[in-house]
Amino acid sequence: MLKSLAWIPDRIMLPIQYYAVLKRIPNLKNPARFTEWIQWYKINVRDELMAKCTDKYRVREYISKILDCYTNNYLTELLDVTNDATKINFESLPKKFVIKTSDGGNGDNVLICRDKDKLDIEDAIVKVNSWRNKNTDVFGREWAYTGAKESLIVIEELLEDVQNDDGSIDDYKFLCFSGKFKCLWVDKSRYSDHHRGFWDENLNFLKGVVSDHPTFEMEPRLPENIDEMIKVAEKIAQPFIFARVDLYNIKGRIVFGEITFYPWSGYVQFVPDKFDFELGSFFDKNYKYKKDNTTNVNLSIDVGL
């Protein structure tokens, strides 16, 4: 059904979808809510760097350049990259690893292997190859995800944190506006008892703020090097009017996760509702009048397949 409506312009379809989900008409001419700004972002910003940064493989070079690190200090160890799962040399892989496609999103198209001896390799090959070139994003109209190049298969080290019994790792998501950190959300126990909490720019826990998962009854302790994490997130987000930068913290080791430009695709109901306006107030309201909204970071990646 949605594919048959792909011809409808974003300026018409996005308000319809917004109303269908949130039961209110968005103001996209003068957005005030965060959720309205995200729809505005989808329609108005066409920055090629955004498209490169949504690619789970090509973003690695951007992170290396923007953080001036040509080691794996902030990146997971890259074990292999290919355009066909049949080319993966499983014998050379460690006991634990992660396989994902470069154009996946929302936690989809990810295979977590915790014990290679128990992995059905033939089934894994079929499954991973079926994921390639499937991210068309007809529903969200998220422009940055529609310009992906060839879908690649990326194999990386598996990050683990022994403090979580369900095998998940805490996910720190930094909401940055024009390169400045303004809000943190943290996801814990994603695979069992998923809770999500929010902190303001001064790292005050926002106890009453809820999105699409329950919040914490007691304020969780943040990592000791949270200030360094903020600096890393701001550096990564610097070229963009808005970016959510996801980082992990494994015993003090800060590891890059991903960059997201349209959290929830802008279709989320905050409690209290005023939080939607508070986040929206951080957007640069003069941005839309600037002549050059395209960043100038030169990336040239030789995949070498």
BAKE-969335 format. One line per 2 residues: number of its first residue (from 1); their letters; for each residue y, z, x of C-alpha. Coordinates in Angstrom, 3 decimals, m for minus. Each point is the difference from the previous one (the first is absolute). Example, Ala and Ser with C-alpha at 12.3 -4.5 7.8 and 13.67 -1.06 7.14 Angstrom:
BEGIN
1	as	m4.500,7.800,12.300 | 3.440,m0.660,1.370
This chain:
BEGIN
1	ml	0.000,0.000,0.000 | 2.503,1.024,2.687
3	ks	m0.718,m3.085,2.112 | 0.874,m2.195,m2.982
5	la	3.424,1.686,m0.077 | 0.710,m0.460,3.713
7	wi	2.512,m2.755,m0.771 | 2.360,2.481,m1.708
9	pd	2.847,0.949,2.401 | m0.016,3.498,1.467
11	ri	3.383,0.742,m1.564 | m1.596,m0.374,m3.416
13	ml	m3.513,1.320,0.606 | 0.835,3.165,1.928
15	pi	2.167,1.564,m2.766 | m2.771,m0.789,m2.485
17	qy	m2.613,1.698,2.184 | 2.301,2.943,0.688
19	ya	0.522,0.544,m3.719 | m3.716,m0.393,m0.728
21	vl	m0.868,2.782,2.468 | 2.958,2.388,m0.228
23	kr	1.253,m0.725,m3.558 | 3.605,m0.517,1.037
25	ip	2.175,m2.982,0.881 | 0.908,m0.106,3.709
27	nl	3.575,m0.521,1.140 | m0.426,m2.560,2.759
29	kn	3.657,m1.025,0.155 | 1.116,3.493,0.988
31	pa	m3.199,1.914,0.794 | 0.196,3.781,0.125
33	rf	m3.630,1.081,m0.106 | m2.348,m0.373,2.954
35	te	m2.399,m1.883,m2.277 | 2.798,m2.420,m0.961
37	wi	0.981,m0.545,3.623 | m3.569,m0.917,0.882
39	qw	0.087,m2.780,m2.629 | 3.371,m1.123,1.388
41	yk	m1.542,0.035,3.483 | m2.836,m2.289,m1.123
43	in	2.423,m2.511,m1.495 | 2.798,m0.098,2.540
45	vr	m1.302,0.672,3.527 | m1.876,m2.750,1.837
47	de	m0.349,1.270,3.552 | m2.727,m1.696,2.033
49	lm	m0.461,3.152,2.073 | m1.116,1.787,m3.159
51	ak	m2.777,m2.549,m0.468 | m1.122,0.477,3.595
53	ct	m0.002,3.774,m0.362 | m2.245,m0.048,m3.064
55	dk	m2.657,m1.780,2.071 | m2.369,2.701,1.280
57	yr	m0.569,m1.882,3.258 | 3.341,m1.603,0.801
59	vr	1.882,3.232,m0.668 | m1.579,1.406,3.156
61	ey	2.257,m2.107,2.222 | 3.062,1.086,m1.965
63	is	m0.933,3.657,0.487 | m0.530,m0.553,3.721
65	ki	3.371,m1.696,0.381 | 2.053,2.287,m2.227
67	ld	m1.447,3.143,1.625 | m0.046,m1.476,3.513
69	cy	m3.643,0.960,0.375 | m2.503,m2.507,1.284
71	tn	m2.843,2.513,m0.017 | m1.808,1.489,m2.962
73	ny	2.233,3.070,m0.118 | 1.011,m0.647,m3.608
75	lt	m2.655,m2.525,m0.980 | m3.642,0.362,m0.871
77	el	m2.317,m1.519,2.582 | m0.640,m3.642,m0.856
79	ld	m3.717,m0.706,0.373 | m0.137,m3.604,m1.192
81	vt	1.792,m2.625,m2.081 | m1.561,m3.144,m1.459
83	nd	0.247,m2.427,m2.908 | m3.685,0.250,m0.941
85	at	m2.083,3.167,m0.409 | m3.079,m1.806,1.334
87	ki	1.745,m0.066,3.392 | 0.232,3.804,0.213
89	nf	m2.096,1.363,2.844 | m1.247,3.159,m1.715
91	es	m2.092,0.979,3.034 | 3.133,0.425,2.093
93	lp	1.773,2.173,m2.595 | m0.047,3.794,0.225
95	kk	m1.905,2.133,m2.477 | 3.091,0.416,m2.195
97	fv	2.651,m2.604,m0.815 | 2.115,m1.578,m2.740
99	ik	m0.043,m3.624,m1.153 | 2.862,m1.389,m2.086
101	ts	1.695,m3.282,m0.774 | 3.482,m0.651,1.302
103	dg	1.334,m0.837,m3.477 | m1.535,2.939,m1.870
105	gn	2.044,2.669,m1.727 | m0.048,3.113,m2.195
107	gd	m3.013,1.316,1.880 | m2.064,m3.019,m1.066
109	nv	m2.064,m2.223,2.314 | m0.918,2.834,2.355
111	li	m3.513,0.839,1.215 | m0.377,3.401,1.662
113	cr	m3.117,0.342,2.140 | m0.823,3.580,1.014
115	dk	m3.482,m0.776,1.312 | m0.812,m3.508,1.208
117	dk	m3.739,0.761,m0.105 | 0.227,0.371,m3.782
119	ld	2.168,m3.094,m0.554 | m1.515,m2.974,m1.831
121	ie	1.494,m2.633,2.295 | m0.962,m3.028,m2.092
123	da	1.555,1.563,m3.098 | 3.114,0.952,1.984
125	iv	0.435,m3.582,1.242 | m0.188,m1.415,m3.528
127	kv	2.354,2.643,m1.373 | 2.644,m0.360,2.720
129	ns	m0.001,m3.810,m0.137 | 0.503,0.193,m3.779
131	wr	3.241,1.909,0.544 | 1.721,m2.732,2.012
133	nk	2.975,m1.843,m1.512 | m0.165,1.974,m3.239
135	nt	3.409,1.656,0.067 | 2.020,m2.196,m2.346
137	dv	2.010,2.854,m1.567 | 0.527,m1.666,m3.345
139	fg	0.768,3.246,m1.806 | 2.489,1.806,2.239
141	re	1.978,m3.093,1.049 | 0.297,1.643,3.414
143	wa	1.439,m2.837,2.065 | m0.812,1.483,3.424
145	yt	m3.728,m0.224,m0.754 | m0.031,m3.596,m1.202
147	ga	0.771,m1.711,3.306 | m3.007,1.229,1.961
149	ke	m1.477,m2.362,2.538 | m3.744,m0.371,0.365
151	sl	m1.800,3.156,m1.065 | m1.496,1.651,3.090
153	iv	m2.693,2.635,0.326 | 1.143,2.969,2.069
155	ie	m2.323,2.648,1.459 | 1.595,3.228,1.207
157	el	m0.960,3.498,1.070 | m0.723,2.466,m2.791
159	le	2.542,2.808,m0.085 | m1.432,3.362,m0.979
161	dv	1.358,3.481,m0.565 | m2.503,2.847,m0.086
163	qn	2.196,2.146,m2.250 | m0.766,m2.166,m3.064
165	dd	m3.516,0.413,m1.371 | 0.118,m3.231,m2.020
167	gs	0.440,m2.146,3.108 | 3.591,m0.927,m0.808
169	id	2.989,0.459,2.279 | 3.414,1.229,m1.069
171	dy	2.360,m2.892,m0.654 | 3.714,0.487,0.763
173	kf	2.239,m2.521,m1.731 | 3.642,m0.160,1.068
175	lc	2.451,m1.620,m2.423 | 2.775,m1.516,2.107
177	fs	3.152,m1.648,m1.334 | 1.972,m2.225,2.379
179	gk	m1.994,1.559,2.823 | 0.695,3.617,m0.993
181	fk	m2.685,2.434,m1.116 | 0.755,1.459,m3.423
183	cl	m3.278,1.131,m1.519 | m3.532,0.843,1.081
185	wv	m3.113,m0.059,m2.087 | m3.373,1.246,1.192
187	dk	m3.428,m0.874,m1.396 | m2.906,2.388,0.573
189	sr	m3.704,m0.078,m0.918 | 0.203,m3.601,m1.192
191	ys	m3.755,m0.305,m0.590 | m0.627,3.243,m1.892
193	dh	2.952,1.990,m1.363 | 2.937,m2.324,0.606
195	hr	3.326,1.852,0.020 | 3.431,m1.338,0.898
197	gf	3.163,1.867,0.931 | 3.605,m0.948,0.742
199	wd	2.568,1.367,2.466 | 3.712,m0.826,0.273
201	en	1.791,m1.223,3.131 | 0.415,3.605,1.195
203	ln	m3.743,0.550,m0.413 | 0.428,2.282,m2.988
205	fl	m3.120,m0.144,m2.171 | 0.775,m1.395,m3.469
207	kg	m2.410,2.156,m1.940 | 0.713,m1.400,m3.465
209	vv	m0.114,m3.712,0.862 | m3.070,m1.916,m1.197
211	sd	m0.850,m3.708,0.023 | m3.477,m1.320,m0.793
213	hp	m2.007,2.834,1.577 | 0.287,3.780,m0.405
215	tf	2.176,1.830,2.470 | m0.933,3.005,2.128
217	em	0.128,3.504,m1.431 | 0.920,1.348,3.422
219	ep	2.079,m1.796,2.597 | m2.229,m1.553,2.688
221	rl	0.900,0.462,3.628 | 1.448,m3.082,1.658
223	pe	m0.969,m1.021,3.564 | 1.835,1.701,2.841
225	ni	1.249,m3.378,1.233 | 1.303,m1.125,m3.396
227	de	3.446,m0.656,1.534 | m1.567,m2.500,2.396
229	mi	m1.779,m1.631,m2.936 | 3.345,m0.413,m1.765
231	kv	1.510,m1.668,3.079 | m2.963,m2.379,0.221
233	ae	0.261,m0.846,m3.702 | 3.748,m0.645,0.211
235	ki	m0.456,m2.265,3.010 | m2.628,m2.047,m1.846
237	aq	2.094,m0.195,m3.188 | 3.288,m0.802,1.764
239	pf	0.256,m3.719,m0.947 | m0.612,0.465,m3.733
241	if	2.089,1.088,m2.996 | m3.059,1.997,m1.047
243	ar	m3.438,0.604,1.485 | m2.717,2.574,m0.449
245	vd	m1.554,0.684,3.388 | m3.463,1.576,m0.065
247	ly	m1.082,2.112,2.961 | m2.983,2.187,0.807
249	ni	m0.056,3.093,2.176 | m3.318,0.683,1.722
251	kg	0.296,3.268,1.956 | 3.558,m0.929,0.960
253	ri	m0.715,m3.675,0.634 | 2.337,m2.108,m2.146
255	vf	m1.691,m3.181,m1.218 | 1.577,m2.857,m1.950
257	ge	m1.612,m0.825,m3.343 | 2.004,m2.682,m1.776
259	it	3.404,m1.090,m1.301 | 0.474,m0.306,m3.749
261	fy	3.071,m1.473,m1.682 | m0.875,0.439,m3.674
263	pw	m1.671,3.406,m0.601 | m1.838,0.123,m3.333
265	sg	1.447,m3.531,m0.422 | 2.917,1.931,m1.474
267	yv	m2.029,0.995,m3.066 | m0.229,3.784,0.190
269	qf	1.230,2.782,m2.260 | 1.366,2.937,1.945
271	vp	0.134,3.524,m1.327 | 2.743,1.021,m0.259
273	dk	1.511,m3.343,m0.923 | 3.177,0.753,1.979
275	fd	m1.967,m0.393,3.235 | m0.102,m3.747,m0.713
277	fe	3.818,m0.016,0.117 | 0.124,2.240,3.075
279	lg	m2.153,m2.404,1.985 | 1.933,m2.956,m1.370
281	sf	3.269,1.472,1.286 | m1.160,m0.542,3.590
283	fd	0.029,m3.803,m0.262 | 2.913,m1.817,1.638
285	kn	1.883,m1.242,m3.046 | 2.077,m2.376,2.140
287	yk	m3.045,m1.694,1.502 | m0.152,m2.700,m2.663
289	yk	3.455,m1.253,1.037 | m0.896,m0.512,3.655
291	kd	m0.334,m3.614,1.076 | m2.886,0.406,2.431
293	nt	m2.838,2.133,m1.312 | m2.576,m1.331,2.456
295	tn	m1.000,2.114,2.974 | m0.184,m1.534,3.446
297	vn	m3.175,1.284,1.625 | m1.906,m2.738,1.756
299	ls	m3.766,0.254,m0.409 | m2.390,m2.616,1.350
301	id	m3.660,0.890,m0.222 | m2.812,m1.984,1.514
303	vg	m3.068,1.034,m1.973 | m2.256,m1.743,2.486
305	l	m2.836,m0.863,m2.379
